[in-house]
C-alpha cells in the first residue's frame, strides 16, 4: 500500500473531509489532495467523483468554497480534489505568472525542460492518484466520474476523452474547451509541450474530438456574465465540434453568472446529482 | 440615505451575493460587510438574518465557507455578514494577538482608551448597520433574527438578550456563553471595558440572564470534538442559568464535530430553516 500522510480530518455533513499528502512518483515531489468520504463509505465501497480545479487553485479552494459535501453525502459519493500542479522548493516555477507553473499544471504531461521532471499532471490524475485512492479508501474504482472548473474543466474533458472506459460521466463549470487557441493557455501549452502544435492536440478537448475521441455524457454550465467567456472559454466551439459526433453534450448558459465559486457552488449539487445518476446505473 | 460603496456583486443560488463598504460613524472608520439578497427580494421586502463571525474572521470567511445561500434563497431570507472589528491604519490594534484588536471586537462598546474611539461593535451591529441595511436593501426590518459562531455566537446571544424586541429568534454554533470567565475572552474584556467586572456582565450571555434578561427561542449546536469546548465554550453554563428562567433553549451536542467551517456549514441549513419558521410566523 502506498504511503499516505493525513494532514487533517474534520467531520462534515455526516462524512469526513480529509486532507492528505504523499510522495508522487510521477511528479517527483510531495503532493496534497482532499478527499470527502460520505457516511456510506463506512459500510461499503462508494463511487468516486474527481473534481479538477482551475488556475491559481490548490486542493483547498473547492474544499472550502465548492459546497459539494451535502449532495455528496446524500448520494454516497467520494469527492477527490487534487492540486492543480506540482509544488515545492525543488519544483521549477515561473513566479508571478498565474497562467504557468505553480497552480497551472494544465493536466498535461510536459515534455520540455525544465518542466518535464515534475509537471506530469495528466499521468498523476489519470494513473497515479487513482491507485493511491483505491489502496487507501473504501472506493469502488469501477465507478468513477470526473468534473472541474475552467482549467479543471479542460482537464476533466480531456482526461475523459482520452480514457472513456474509466469514467461514467463528465461535467464542467466554465471549461476551457480549446486551450490551444485560448488567450490564457496557448502560451503555457507551448512552454510545456514545445513548438510542434500537433502535440497540443492531445490536451485540447475540441481537437481530441476532431481526431476521433468520443465520450458521453457531457454536461457544461457556463455563466453568461463570465469575463473570460469570449477569449478563453467559448463553449460554442465544443458544441460545434460535437455536432457531427456521437457525443451527448448539454451546454447550459446561466444568465449573468460569473467565473467565481459563487457560480460553481450554485450548480454543484445539480452536477453531483447528475453524476450520481450515471455512477449508480451499473 | 447613508452612502454605500459596492465592492462586488455575484449571482449565486438565484440571488446576489454582494460586498459593500461604508463610513461608520460609531466605529470611526470604513467598515466592510457582505449581504446575500435572495431572489424574492427583487419583488418584496424580505426578513433579515444576521450572522456574526468568530475570532480572526472578516465578513468574507462565512461568505465563502458557510454554505448559507441555498437555504437562504429557498426561504427568501437576506443574510448579513458584518466584519468582527473596526480595521484600518488609523484604528489601534494589538498586532499578532488574535484574541484582541483587529478581528476580535467581541461585539461590545469599549470604554477604555485607546480602544473606545473605534471598538464600538455592539452599537454598530445593534444600531448603525441595521439603519444602513434598511435604507439600502429591500429588507423587512420588522422581521430580524440573529446567529453566529464562537465569538459571534456570544455576539448573537448578548445582542438578542439586550434587544429582545428586535429579533424573532437567536441561534449559535459553538458560542462563548460566558466570556467573562473563558480562557480567551476575559483578558480582552478587561482591556476593552476596564477592571470593574460589573461592566463585563453587559456583554456576557450567562450573566445577562442571571441579571434578568430574557430571550426566546435559542438554538445552540456544539461539536463534541471541539478543542475549545472545555475552556472556552462550555454550553452547559448556559443550560444551567436558563434552567430556572423562562427561556426556550435547545442545546444539541454534535458528535465529534470540531470548531471549523466544516462544522458550521453542516448545520447551517438547519439553522436557517429554524429561523425561517420564526421569521415567517408574523
HADDOCK unambig.tbl for C-alpha pairs under 7 A between the chains (distance, minus, plus):
assign (segid A and resid 10 and name CA) (segid B and resid 257 and name CA) 6.92 0.50 0.50
assign (segid A and resid 10 and name CA) (segid B and resid 258 and name CA) 6.69 0.50 0.50
assign (segid A and resid 10 and name CA) (segid B and resid 262 and name CA) 6.62 0.50 0.50
assign (segid A and resid 11 and name CA) (segid B and resid 256 and name CA) 6.80 0.50 0.50
assign (segid A and resid 11 and name CA) (segid B and resid 257 and name CA) 5.36 0.50 0.50
assign (segid A and resid 11 and name CA) (segid B and resid 262 and name CA) 6.80 0.50 0.50
assign (segid A and resid 11 and name CA) (segid B and resid 263 and name CA) 6.89 0.50 0.50
assign (segid A and resid 12 and name CA) (segid B and resid 262 and name CA) 5.10 0.50 0.50
assign (segid A and resid 12 and name CA) (segid B and resid 263 and name CA) 5.77 0.50 0.50
assign (segid A and resid 12 and name CA) (segid B and resid 266 and name CA) 5.68 0.50 0.50
assign (segid A and resid 13 and name CA) (segid B and resid 266 and name CA) 4.74 0.50 0.50
assign (segid A and resid 64 and name CA) (segid B and resid 65 and name CA) 5.35 0.50 0.50
assign (segid A and resid 65 and name CA) (segid B and resid 64 and name CA) 5.35 0.50 0.50
assign (segid A and resid 65 and name CA) (segid B and resid 65 and name CA) 5.23 0.50 0.50
assign (segid A and resid 67 and name CA) (segid B and resid 67 and name CA) 6.16 0.50 0.50
assign (segid A and resid 256 and name CA) (segid B and resid 11 and name CA) 6.78 0.50 0.50
assign (segid A and resid 257 and name CA) (segid B and resid 10 and name CA) 6.91 0.50 0.50
assign (segid A and resid 257 and name CA) (segid B and resid 11 and name CA) 5.35 0.50 0.50
assign (segid A and resid 258 and name CA) (segid B and resid 10 and name CA) 6.69 0.50 0.50
assign (segid A and resid 262 and name CA) (segid B and resid 10 and name CA) 6.63 0.50 0.50
assign (segid A and resid 262 and name CA) (segid B and resid 11 and name CA) 6.82 0.50 0.50
assign (segid A and resid 262 and name CA) (segid B and resid 12 and name CA) 5.11 0.50 0.50
assign (segid A and resid 263 and name CA) (segid B and resid 11 and name CA) 6.89 0.50 0.50
assign (segid A and resid 263 and name CA) (segid B and resid 12 and name CA) 5.76 0.50 0.50
assign (segid A and resid 266 and name CA) (segid B and resid 12 and name CA) 5.68 0.50 0.50
assign (segid A and resid 266 and name CA) (segid B and resid 13 and name CA) 4.75 0.50 0.50
